[in-house]
Amino acid sequence: MEFLETMKNVLILEAKALELASSRLSSSDTDSLTGLFDQIRRDRGVLYFCGVGKSGHVSQKLASTFSSLGLSSFFLHPTEAMHGDLGRLTENDAIVFVSKSGTTEEIIKIQPFLPMKKENCFGLLGVVDSPIGEKCAHVFDCSVEKEACVNNQAPTTSSTLAMAMGDAMAVVFEKYIGLSKEGFAQFHPGGILGKSMRLKVSDVMVKKESCATGTKDQPLKDILIEMTRLPVGGCAILEDDKLAGIIVEGDVRRTLTKDNMGLETKAIDIMAKKPVVILGSALASEAFSLMESNKPNPLNVLPVVSKEGAFLGFLQLHDLFKEGFF
């Protein structure tokens, strides 16, 4: 129980610190921030985050977050900056210093050599009135009463707050530029995140020429031959190239177990006449939700059609699984 309470107390302490920081924010904070964003975008500048130690790790994460939202952003290590990396910066860029004490020596050393104006220097600082803060146009108050560490030493509460404040800045940027889900996906082409926003049904489906097809008047034996030759889990029954119905493997099994039906049964007597379909232009994520929502038996195969109803191909559930949908 002692260790359980320790873990709970850490979360409670850090949560309270975030809530307190939220209460300190004012419209002047967001006005200054949106003004900085406007200047960076207008002048095609780059946003840098600078910190040392745990604050350096926080800076790297925040730079990555802003980059994912479409704002060119990088981490600047102050020591490396003193040995040549200052050459990356221009007067059109902006920089955010991350420091609990506001007295980080490595940051103080580079401040006189920065090419940008003071107006382009912001801080995520645990001490607002500090040497680093004096060189900033605006400082976000990231002060904490104590660290969650038992000895009040290891950066825990302070690093969490700095990270959260930086995240809040990033979300303000996202809202300020009106970033859409589609725009966000442009910067995340890989992984399930990008696929869910960009991958179309037409990118994943088995195209018509590789799918079993038939007509209403064909007997089941011909349909079976076609489904064996092109095993995609179903057969599209077409009428003037438009989808009239589908026959899936379950339909075949059920037909063959009935006394009055057999291999000569016509496709029209077996097929599902109003199957669930999806457009080829739809997102693959939409198709996955549609197929999975058919409880208790999800759709293993889904016919893909054009807006005019022409059959384009079949989408297989296991192909979506292979793409990372689950």
NUROGU-829976 format. One line per field, with one value per residue (C-alpha): residue number from 1; residue in one letter; x, y negated, z. Coordinates in pm, whole numbers, plus 32768, in hexadecimal, padded with zeros to 4 digits. Each point is the difference from the previous one (the first is absolute). Example, Ala and Ser with C-alpha at 12.3 -4.5 7.8 and 13.67 -1.06 7.14 Angstrom:
nr: [1, 2]
rest: [A, S]
px: [84CE, 8089]
py: [81C2, 7EA8]
pz: [830C, 7FBE]
END
This chain:
nr: [1, 2, 3, 4, 5, 6, 7, 8, 9, 10, 11, 12, 13, 14, 15, 16, 17, 18, 19, 20, 21, 22, 23, 24, 25, 26, 27, 28, 29, 30, 31, 32, 33, 34, 35, 36, 37, 38, 39, 40, 41, 42, 43, 44, 45, 46, 47, 48, 49, 50, 51, 52, 53, 54, 55, 56, 57, 58, 59, 60, 61, 62, 63, 64, 65, 66, 67, 68, 69, 70, 71, 72, 73, 74, 75, 76, 77, 78, 79, 80, 81, 82, 83, 84, 85, 86, 87, 88, 89, 90, 91, 92, 93, 94, 95, 96, 97, 98, 99, 100, 101, 102, 103, 104, 105, 106, 107, 108, 109, 110, 111, 112, 113, 114, 115, 116, 117, 118, 119, 120, 121, 122, 123, 124, 125, 126, 127, 128, 129, 130, 131, 132, 133, 134, 135, 136, 137, 138, 139, 140, 141, 142, 143, 144, 145, 146, 147, 148, 149, 150, 151, 152, 153, 154, 155, 156, 157, 158, 159, 160, 161, 162, 163, 164, 165, 166, 167, 168, 169, 170, 171, 172, 173, 174, 175, 176, 177, 178, 179, 180, 181, 182, 183, 184, 185, 186, 187, 188, 189, 190, 191, 192, 193, 194, 195, 196, 197, 198, 199, 200, 201, 202, 203, 204, 205, 206, 207, 208, 209, 210, 211, 212, 213, 214, 215, 216, 217, 218, 219, 220, 221, 222, 223, 224, 225, 226, 227, 228, 229, 230, 231, 232, 233, 234, 235, 236, 237, 238, 239, 240, 241, 242, 243, 244, 245, 246, 247, 248, 249, 250, 251, 252, 253, 254, 255, 256, 257, 258, 259, 260, 261, 262, 263, 264, 265, 266, 267, 268, 269, 270, 271, 272, 273, 274, 275, 276, 277, 278, 279, 280, 281, 282, 283, 284, 285, 286, 287, 288, 289, 290, 291, 292, 293, 294, 295, 296, 297, 298, 299, 300, 301, 302, 303, 304, 305, 306, 307, 308, 309, 310, 311, 312, 313, 314, 315, 316, 317, 318, 319, 320, 321, 322, 323, 324, 325, 326]
rest: [M, E, F, L, E, T, M, K, N, V, L, I, L, E, A, K, A, L, E, L, A, S, S, R, L, S, S, S, D, T, D, S, L, T, G, L, F, D, Q, I, R, R, D, R, G, V, L, Y, F, C, G, V, G, K, S, G, H, V, S, Q, K, L, A, S, T, F, S, S, L, G, L, S, S, F, F, L, H, P, T, E, A, M, H, G, D, L, G, R, L, T, E, N, D, A, I, V, F, V, S, K, S, G, T, T, E, E, I, I, K, I, Q, P, F, L, P, M, K, K, E, N, C, F, G, L, L, G, V, V, D, S, P, I, G, E, K, C, A, H, V, F, D, C, S, V, E, K, E, A, C, V, N, N, Q, A, P, T, T, S, S, T, L, A, M, A, M, G, D, A, M, A, V, V, F, E, K, Y, I, G, L, S, K, E, G, F, A, Q, F, H, P, G, G, I, L, G, K, S, M, R, L, K, V, S, D, V, M, V, K, K, E, S, C, A, T, G, T, K, D, Q, P, L, K, D, I, L, I, E, M, T, R, L, P, V, G, G, C, A, I, L, E, D, D, K, L, A, G, I, I, V, E, G, D, V, R, R, T, L, T, K, D, N, M, G, L, E, T, K, A, I, D, I, M, A, K, K, P, V, V, I, L, G, S, A, L, A, S, E, A, F, S, L, M, E, S, N, K, P, N, P, L, N, V, L, P, V, V, S, K, E, G, A, F, L, G, F, L, Q, L, H, D, L, F, K, E, G, F, F]
px: [8000, 8121, 807D, 7EA1, 7FC6, 814D, 7F99, 7EAB, 8097, 80EC, 7EDE, 7F30, 8120, 8050, 7E91, 7FD9, 8131, 7F68, 7EB4, 80AF, 80C8, 7EBC, 7F6D, 812D, 7FD0, 7F6B, 7F9D, 8150, 80A8, 7F39, 8014, 817B, 8008, 7F22, 80C7, 813C, 7F5D, 7F90, 815F, 80A3, 7F10, 8018, 817B, 8022, 80BF, 8056, 7F9C, 8116, 7FE5, 8130, 8045, 80F8, 7FD1, 7E94, 7F9E, 80C3, 7F32, 7EC3, 8081, 803E, 7EA1, 7F60, 80CA, 7F87, 7E97, 8008, 80A0, 7EE6, 7F0D, 80B2, 80D9, 8172, 8090, 8147, 80B6, 8130, 80FE, 809F, 8158, 8004, 7F80, 813A, 80CE, 7F64, 7E8E, 7FAC, 803B, 7EAE, 7F40, 7F8E, 7F5F, 7EAF, 8005, 7F74, 8079, 7F5F, 80E0, 7FA1, 8093, 7F7E, 80EC, 8017, 8176, 8079, 8166, 8016, 7ECF, 8077, 8148, 7F5C, 7EFD, 80E8, 8055, 7EA2, 7FAA, 7E8C, 7F68, 7F8B, 7E99, 8046, 807C, 7F09, 802F, 7F67, 809B, 7FD4, 806F, 7F6E, 80DE, 814B, 8135, 7F70, 7EAB, 8092, 806F, 7EA9, 7EE0, 7F0B, 8019, 7F05, 7FFE, 8061, 8048, 7FAA, 7FE3, 80CA, 8079, 7F47, 8151, 8019, 812E, 7F6F, 812A, 7FC5, 7F44, 7EA5, 7EEE, 80CB, 804F, 7E97, 7F82, 80FC, 7F99, 7E8E, 802D, 80B9, 7EE8, 7F07, 80CC, 7FFA, 7E89, 7FD2, 80D1, 7F2C, 7EC2, 8097, 804F, 7EC3, 80B7, 7F10, 8018, 8064, 8110, 807E, 8010, 80EB, 8110, 7FB5, 7FFF, 8087, 7F60, 7E92, 7FD1, 8057, 7F4F, 7EBD, 7FFB, 808C, 7FDF, 7ED9, 7F36, 807B, 8166, 7FBE, 7EEC, 802B, 7FB3, 7EE4, 80DC, 807F, 7EA7, 7F03, 7ED6, 7EC8, 7EA2, 7EAA, 7FB3, 8143, 7FE4, 80AE, 80FE, 8083, 800A, 80C7, 80FB, 802E, 8022, 8104, 80C3, 7FFA, 7FDF, 7FAC, 7EE8, 7EDE, 7F74, 7F6A, 7EC4, 7FF8, 7EFC, 808B, 813D, 7F36, 7FED, 7EB9, 805E, 8113, 8033, 80EF, 8086, 7EFA, 7EEC, 8092, 8010, 7E9C, 7F82, 80A5, 7F62, 7E9E, 7F48, 7F5F, 8137, 8149, 810F, 7F02, 7F5D, 800B, 80D0, 7ECE, 7F65, 812F, 8095, 7FD1, 7F40, 8048, 815D, 80B9, 80E9, 80FF, 8088, 8161, 8041, 7FA8, 810C, 8079, 7FC0, 7E90, 7FF1, 80A0, 7F01, 7EE8, 807D, 8042, 7EB1, 7F41, 7FEB, 8008, 808D, 80E4, 8009, 8130, 7FD3, 7F62, 7FA3, 808E, 7F39, 800F, 7F05, 7F42, 7FF0, 8106, 80BB, 816D, 807D, 7FF5, 8093, 8073, 8003, 814B, 80A4, 7F98, 8093, 8148, 7FF8, 7FF2, 7E8D, 7F7C]
py: [8000, 7F14, 800F, 7FEA, 7EBF, 7F7B, 802F, 7F65, 7ED6, 7FBE, 7FF1, 7F27, 7F0E, 7FDB, 7FD9, 7EEA, 7F50, 8006, 7F7C, 7EE6, 7FA2, 7FF6, 7F05, 7F1B, 7FE3, 7EC1, 7F6E, 7F4C, 8156, 8072, 7EAB, 8008, 8166, 7FCD, 7EC7, 80D3, 8105, 7EF3, 7F72, 8155, 805B, 7EAB, 7FFC, 8177, 802D, 8136, 8041, 8085, 8099, 7FEF, 80B1, 80D6, 814B, 805C, 7EAD, 8061, 813C, 7F33, 7F0F, 8119, 8085, 7EAA, 7FB9, 814B, 7FAF, 7EAF, 80A0, 80FF, 7EDD, 7F69, 7EF6, 802E, 803C, 8089, 8040, 7F25, 8084, 7ECE, 809F, 8069, 7EA6, 7F65, 80E1, 7FB6, 8051, 7E90, 7FF0, 80A3, 7EDC, 7EC6, 7EBC, 807E, 812C, 801E, 80BE, 808A, 8038, 8117, 7FE5, 8045, 7F0E, 7EF6, 7FFD, 811C, 7F99, 8097, 7F3A, 7EB9, 8022, 8013, 7EEE, 7EDE, 80AA, 804E, 7F55, 7FD1, 7ED9, 8019, 7FFE, 8157, 8096, 80B1, 80CD, 812A, 7FAD, 806C, 7EA5, 7EE5, 7EED, 80A1, 7FBB, 80CB, 7F62, 7EA3, 8049, 8081, 7F37, 80E8, 810F, 8111, 803C, 816C, 7FE1, 8121, 8013, 813F, 8123, 814A, 80A0, 807C, 7F20, 7EDD, 8011, 80C6, 7F3F, 809A, 7F02, 7EED, 80C5, 8077, 7E9A, 7F80, 8117, 7FB9, 7E8A, 8040, 80E8, 7EEA, 7F16, 8102, 802E, 7E86, 8003, 8118, 7F3C, 7EB5, 8081, 80D0, 8146, 8109, 8178, 801D, 7EFB, 80B3, 8147, 7F63, 7FFD, 8165, 80D8, 812F, 80DA, 8031, 7E8C, 7F9E, 8129, 7FB6, 7EA3, 8039, 816B, 802E, 813B, 7FFE, 8017, 8145, 80B4, 8129, 7F70, 8081, 80C5, 80D0, 803F, 8111, 7F7D, 809B, 7FC1, 8039, 812B, 80BE, 8147, 8026, 80F4, 7EEF, 7F09, 80FB, 8030, 7E88, 7FD9, 8117, 7F61, 7EA8, 803F, 7EB0, 807A, 7FA5, 7FE2, 7EC0, 8038, 7EF7, 7F70, 7F14, 7FDC, 7F89, 80C1, 80BF, 80D7, 80D3, 8169, 8050, 814F, 801A, 7FE1, 8126, 80DD, 7FAF, 8047, 8157, 806B, 7FC8, 8126, 7F3E, 7F42, 806D, 7FB0, 7FA4, 7EF6, 7EAE, 7EE8, 7F1F, 80F7, 7FFD, 7EA5, 7EE7, 7F03, 7ED0, 8037, 7F01, 7F42, 7EEB, 7F02, 8025, 7E95, 803E, 8013, 815B, 7FA8, 7FC8, 8152, 80A8, 7F66, 806E, 8164, 801F, 7F68, 8120, 80BB, 8115, 806B, 7EFA, 7FE9, 80B6, 7F7A, 7EBB, 7FA9, 7EB6, 7F32, 7EB5, 7EE8, 8089, 815C, 80A4, 811D, 7FA4, 811D, 80A2, 7F83, 8117, 7FD7, 80B5, 7F07, 7EE9, 80C7, 8012, 7E86, 7FDF, 7FCA, 80B8]
pz: [8000, 8048, 7E99, 7F72, 80C3, 7F85, 7E97, 8039, 80B3, 7EDD, 7F0C, 80E8, 803F, 7E8F, 7FA6, 8100, 7F73, 7EA5, 8084, 80BA, 7EC9, 7F3A, 80F4, 7FCE, 7E87, 7F74, 7EB0, 7FF1, 7FF3, 7ED4, 7F57, 8015, 7F87, 7ED0, 7FAD, 7FFD, 7F22, 7F0F, 7FE8, 7FCD, 7EE9, 7F5C, 7FFF, 7FBD, 8141, 80C9, 8168, 80E0, 815A, 80E2, 8148, 80C0, 80B3, 8038, 7F74, 7ECA, 7FDA, 8029, 7EF7, 7F0B, 8030, 7FD1, 7EC6, 7F76, 8059, 7F4E, 7ED0, 7FF6, 7FE9, 7ED6, 80A6, 7FBA, 815A, 8089, 8146, 8042, 80F8, 80A4, 8020, 7E92, 7FA8, 8098, 7F1F, 7EB0, 8009, 8027, 7E8A, 7FCF, 8092, 7F4A, 8071, 7F82, 80EA, 815F, 812E, 813B, 812D, 80F0, 815E, 815C, 80AD, 7EF4, 8043, 7F20, 7FBC, 7EA4, 7F8E, 8099, 7F43, 7EA9, 8030, 7FA1, 7EB6, 7F85, 7EB4, 804A, 80B9, 8168, 7F7A, 7F6E, 8147, 80E3, 813A, 80B0, 8150, 8165, 806F, 7F35, 8090, 7FAA, 7F28, 7EDF, 802C, 7FE9, 7E9C, 7F97, 7F72, 80AB, 8107, 8051, 8175, 8039, 8172, 80EA, 8179, 8013, 7F33, 801D, 804C, 8169, 8037, 7F3B, 7F15, 7EC0, 7EF1, 800A, 803B, 7F5A, 7EC5, 7FE5, 8017, 7F00, 7F13, 8033, 7FD0, 7EBD, 7F91, 804B, 7F24, 7EEA, 8011, 7FF3, 7EC2, 7F71, 8049, 7F8E, 7EA3, 7FEB, 7FC1, 7F7E, 8030, 7E93, 802E, 8135, 7F3E, 7EFF, 8108, 8073, 7EC6, 80B9, 8107, 804A, 8042, 7E9E, 7F68, 80B5, 7F6B, 7EA6, 7F91, 7F15, 7FC4, 7E97, 8082, 80BB, 7F43, 7F18, 7EAA, 7F27, 7F0F, 8125, 8092, 7FBA, 7F3D, 7F69, 7F7F, 8096, 7F20, 803E, 80C5, 814C, 7F6E, 7F16, 811F, 80CF, 7EE7, 7FE8, 817A, 8003, 7EE4, 80A5, 8177, 809C, 80E3, 7F1E, 7EA3, 7F74, 7F37, 7EF1, 7F19, 7EF7, 80D0, 8129, 8144, 8016, 812C, 809C, 8061, 811B, 8074, 8112, 7EFD, 7F43, 8135, 8065, 7E9F, 7FEF, 814A, 7F80, 7F64, 7EE5, 7F94, 7F66, 7F06, 7EF3, 80DA, 7F56, 8091, 801C, 80F5, 80E4, 7FF0, 80F9, 7F2E, 80DA, 808B, 80D0, 7F16, 8014, 7F0B, 7F81, 8061, 816E, 810B, 805A, 816C, 7FAE, 7F58, 812B, 80ED, 7F19, 7FE8, 8174, 8063, 7F66, 814B, 8064, 7EB0, 7F63, 7E86, 7F79, 7EA2, 7F8B, 7E98, 7F85, 7F08, 7F49, 8036, 7ED4, 8099, 7F25, 80A8, 8040, 80D8, 8157, 8146, 80E6, 8178, 8026, 7F13, 80EC, 811F, 7F40, 7FDD, 8179, 8039, 812F]
END
